[in-house]
Amino acid sequence: MSEPKRADSRMEQIISAIKDKDKEAIKSLFSKKAIGEANDIDSEIDYLFDFLQGDINSWKRDGWASDESIEYGKRSLLIRFAFIVNTEKDDYLLFVMDYNVDTINPDNKGIYTMEITRLEDRDAIQRSWQERLNAGIHKLE
């Protein structure tokens, strides 16, 4: 599967879980490592559900990039992507860092970072993706 299709597939899983307000489905998308390192993943999921107001009308990917590591025949693929979510109340930007494949460190497979902000605030983000690589769900600032 191509990297953009991997990003789209993950995005569809996230949207489905948000629409259903399914905490366990969101949590299951995160890696074991991210869950262990996040401050309080359950509260962060509640924050995501509270912050994103209204029923989701549409969503679309807004760019992607990837980094791959190969060690002794094992592979790690980090896909970074953003997507815009439109509701009847507002427009949002979600940014995701997803170790979509990781046979180097299997506990790292899954989403590591998810950030959310209102689309109108996207230009205020001035940090590199490396500085934003923090376990769990955060408001983009």
C-alpha contacts under 8 A as a table, 3 or more apart, distances in Angstrom:
res1	aa1	res2	aa2	distance
1	M	5	K	6.34
1	M	6	R	6.46
2	S	5	K	5.24
2	S	6	R	6.22
3	E	6	R	4.91
3	E	7	A	6.21
3	E	66	S	7.60
3	E	79	I	7.18
4	P	7	A	5.03
4	P	8	D	6.16
4	P	64	W	6.97
5	K	8	D	4.93
5	K	9	S	6.02
6	R	9	S	5.10
6	R	10	R	6.26
6	R	100	N	7.42
7	A	10	R	5.22
7	A	11	M	6.06
7	A	64	W	7.57
7	A	79	I	6.93
7	A	80	R	7.96
7	A	81	F	6.66
8	D	11	M	4.92
8	D	12	E	6.16
8	D	61	R	7.00
9	S	12	E	5.17
9	S	13	Q	6.42
10	R	13	Q	5.06
10	R	14	I	6.27
11	M	14	I	5.08
11	M	15	I	6.15
11	M	61	R	7.94
11	M	83	F	7.67
12	E	15	I	5.09
12	E	16	S	6.05
13	Q	16	S	5.19
13	Q	17	A	6.26
14	I	17	A	5.24
14	I	18	I	6.16
14	I	26	I	6.50
14	I	29	L	7.89
15	I	18	I	5.08
15	I	19	K	6.03
16	S	19	K	5.19
16	S	20	D	6.25
17	A	20	D	5.14
17	A	21	K	5.86
17	A	22	D	5.07
17	A	23	K	7.34
17	A	25	A	5.65
17	A	26	I	5.79
18	I	21	K	4.83
18	I	22	D	6.44
18	I	26	I	7.52
18	I	49	F	6.79
19	K	22	D	7.80
19	K	55	D	7.31
19	K	56	I	6.98
21	K	49	F	6.78
22	D	25	A	5.35
22	D	26	I	6.47
23	K	26	I	5.26
23	K	27	K	6.07
23	K	42	D	7.55
23	K	45	I	6.49
23	K	46	D	7.74
24	E	27	K	4.95
24	E	28	S	5.96
25	A	28	S	5.14
25	A	29	L	6.69
26	I	29	L	5.43
26	I	30	F	7.22
26	I	45	I	7.39
27	K	30	F	5.53
27	K	35	I	7.89
27	K	41	I	7.54
27	K	42	D	7.84
27	K	45	I	7.70
28	S	31	S	7.61
29	L	110	G	5.73
29	L	111	I	5.91
30	F	34	A	6.23
30	F	35	I	6.55
30	F	109	K	7.80
30	F	110	G	4.85
30	F	111	I	4.27
30	F	112	Y	6.00
30	F	136	G	7.91
31	S	34	A	5.14
31	S	35	I	6.30
31	S	107	D	6.15
31	S	108	N	5.22
31	S	109	K	5.20
31	S	110	G	4.24
31	S	111	I	5.58
31	S	112	Y	6.14
32	K	35	I	5.20
32	K	36	G	6.15
32	K	107	D	5.19
32	K	108	N	6.34
32	K	109	K	7.62
32	K	110	G	7.88
33	K	36	G	5.13
33	K	37	E	6.16
33	K	107	D	5.57
33	K	108	N	5.34
33	K	112	Y	7.64
34	A	37	E	5.09
34	A	38	A	5.78
34	A	108	N	7.28
34	A	111	I	7.33
34	A	112	Y	5.04
34	A	113	T	7.58
34	A	135	A	4.79
34	A	136	G	6.06
35	I	38	A	5.36
35	I	41	I	6.25
35	I	135	A	7.22
35	I	136	G	6.82
37	E	135	A	5.82
37	E	136	G	7.69
38	A	41	I	5.77
38	A	134	N	7.78
38	A	135	A	4.86
38	A	136	G	4.88
39	N	136	G	7.44
40	D	43	S	5.52
40	D	44	E	6.22
40	D	136	G	7.96
41	I	44	E	4.88
41	I	45	I	6.12
41	I	136	G	6.03
41	I	137	I	7.21
42	D	45	I	5.19
42	D	46	D	6.39
43	S	46	D	4.99
43	S	47	Y	6.16
44	E	47	Y	4.92
44	E	48	L	6.29
44	E	136	G	7.05
44	E	137	I	5.47
44	E	138	H	7.20
45	I	48	L	5.02
45	I	49	F	6.35
45	I	137	I	6.93
46	D	49	F	5.19
46	D	50	D	6.15
47	Y	50	D	5.06
47	Y	51	F	5.88
48	L	51	F	5.20
48	L	52	L	6.16
48	L	116	I	7.53
48	L	137	I	7.35
49	F	52	L	5.60
49	F	53	Q	7.64
50	D	53	Q	6.62
52	L	92	Y	7.40
53	Q	87	T	7.15
53	Q	89	K	6.28
53	Q	90	D	7.12
54	G	87	T	5.39
54	G	88	E	5.83
54	G	89	K	5.49
54	G	90	D	7.64
55	D	87	T	5.34
55	D	88	E	6.40
56	I	59	W	7.79
56	I	85	V	6.88
56	I	86	N	5.89
56	I	87	T	4.41
56	I	88	E	7.17
57	N	85	V	7.75
57	N	86	N	5.60
57	N	87	T	5.14
57	N	88	E	6.87
58	S	85	V	6.00
58	S	86	N	5.23
58	S	87	T	7.12
59	W	83	F	6.75
59	W	84	I	5.40
59	W	85	V	4.39
59	W	86	N	6.04
60	K	83	F	5.43
60	K	84	I	5.49
60	K	85	V	6.89
61	R	64	W	7.83
61	R	81	F	7.31
61	R	82	A	5.97
61	R	83	F	4.12
61	R	84	I	6.41
62	D	81	F	7.10
62	D	82	A	5.10
62	D	83	F	4.74
62	D	84	I	6.46
63	G	81	F	5.73
63	G	82	A	5.83
63	G	83	F	7.39
64	W	79	I	7.00
64	W	80	R	5.49
64	W	81	F	4.09
64	W	82	A	6.56
65	A	79	I	5.90
65	A	80	R	5.24
65	A	81	F	6.42
66	S	77	L	6.90
66	S	78	L	5.44
66	S	79	I	4.36
66	S	80	R	5.88
67	D	77	L	5.85
67	D	78	L	5.19
67	D	79	I	6.66
68	E	75	R	7.12
68	E	76	S	5.59
68	E	77	L	4.53
68	E	78	L	6.33
69	S	75	R	5.67
69	S	76	S	5.09
69	S	77	L	6.62
70	I	73	G	6.28
70	I	74	K	5.51
70	I	75	R	4.51
70	I	76	S	6.48
70	I	104	I	7.94
71	E	74	K	5.17
71	E	75	R	6.46
71	E	104	I	7.10
74	K	102	D	7.76
74	K	103	T	5.37
74	K	104	I	5.33
75	R	101	V	6.97
75	R	102	D	5.72
75	R	103	T	5.43
75	R	104	I	5.77
76	S	99	Y	6.86
76	S	100	N	7.82
76	S	101	V	5.38
76	S	102	D	4.12
76	S	103	T	6.23
76	S	104	I	6.10
76	S	105	N	7.80
77	L	99	Y	5.55
77	L	100	N	5.85
77	L	101	V	5.08
77	L	102	D	6.31
78	L	97	M	6.69
78	L	98	D	5.52
78	L	99	Y	4.33
78	L	100	N	6.16
78	L	101	V	7.37
79	I	96	V	7.96
79	I	97	M	5.86
79	I	98	D	5.24
79	I	99	Y	6.32
79	I	100	N	6.64
80	R	95	F	7.37
80	R	96	V	5.68
80	R	97	M	4.52
80	R	98	D	6.35
81	F	95	F	5.79
81	F	96	V	5.45
81	F	97	M	6.74
82	A	93	L	6.73
82	A	94	L	5.46
82	A	95	F	4.23
82	A	96	V	6.19
83	F	93	L	5.74
83	F	94	L	5.39
83	F	95	F	6.61
84	I	91	D	6.97
84	I	92	Y	5.62
84	I	93	L	4.65
84	I	94	L	6.43
84	I	119	L	7.31
85	V	91	D	5.74
85	V	92	Y	5.08
85	V	93	L	6.27
85	V	94	L	7.54
86	N	90	D	6.32
86	N	91	D	4.53
86	N	92	Y	6.41
87	T	90	D	5.41
87	T	91	D	6.09
90	D	118	R	7.37
91	D	118	R	5.96
91	D	119	L	5.42
91	D	120	E	7.71
92	Y	116	I	6.96
92	Y	117	T	5.71
92	Y	118	R	4.26
92	Y	119	L	4.52
92	Y	120	E	7.91
93	L	116	I	5.71
93	L	117	T	5.42
93	L	118	R	5.91
93	L	119	L	5.06
93	L	122	R	7.26
94	L	114	M	6.90
94	L	115	E	5.54
94	L	116	I	4.51
94	L	117	T	6.70
95	F	113	T	7.92
95	F	114	M	5.68
95	F	115	E	5.04
95	F	116	I	6.44
96	V	111	I	7.09
96	V	112	Y	7.76
96	V	113	T	5.64
96	V	114	M	4.54
96	V	115	E	6.47
97	M	111	I	5.92
97	M	112	Y	5.74
97	M	113	T	5.02
97	M	114	M	6.52
97	M	133	L	7.48
98	D	109	K	7.63
98	D	110	G	5.50
98	D	111	I	4.05
98	D	112	Y	5.72
98	D	113	T	7.07
99	Y	102	D	6.26
99	Y	108	N	6.55
99	Y	109	K	5.03
99	Y	110	G	5.06
99	Y	111	I	5.99
99	Y	112	Y	6.98
100	N	109	K	5.98
100	N	110	G	5.62
100	N	111	I	7.43
101	V	109	K	5.87
101	V	110	G	7.66
102	D	105	N	5.71
102	D	106	P	5.40
102	D	108	N	6.47
102	D	109	K	5.14
103	T	106	P	5.20
103	T	109	K	7.93
105	N	108	N	5.57
105	N	109	K	7.37
106	P	109	K	5.43
108	N	112	Y	7.59
111	I	114	M	7.32
112	Y	133	L	7.60
112	Y	134	N	7.18
112	Y	135	A	5.23
112	Y	136	G	6.27
113	T	132	R	7.92
113	T	133	L	6.17
113	T	134	N	5.72
113	T	135	A	5.12
113	T	136	G	5.18
113	T	137	I	6.11
113	T	138	H	7.85
114	M	136	G	6.20
114	M	137	I	4.69
114	M	138	H	6.33
115	E	137	I	5.56
115	E	138	H	4.68
115	E	139	K	5.32
115	E	140	L	5.44
116	I	137	I	7.76
116	I	138	H	6.43
116	I	139	K	4.93
116	I	140	L	5.49
117	T	121	D	6.58
117	T	122	R	6.99
117	T	139	K	5.74
117	T	140	L	5.29
117	T	141	E	7.75
118	R	121	D	5.48
118	R	122	R	6.98
119	L	122	R	5.39
120	E	123	D	7.49
121	D	124	A	5.70
121	D	125	I	7.72
122	R	125	I	5.89
122	R	140	L	7.99
123	D	126	Q	7.64
124	A	141	E	6.90
125	I	140	L	6.93
125	I	141	E	5.75
127	R	131	E	6.10
127	R	132	R	6.86
128	S	131	E	5.33
128	S	132	R	6.54
129	W	132	R	4.94
129	W	133	L	6.28
130	Q	133	L	5.31
131	E	134	N	7.87
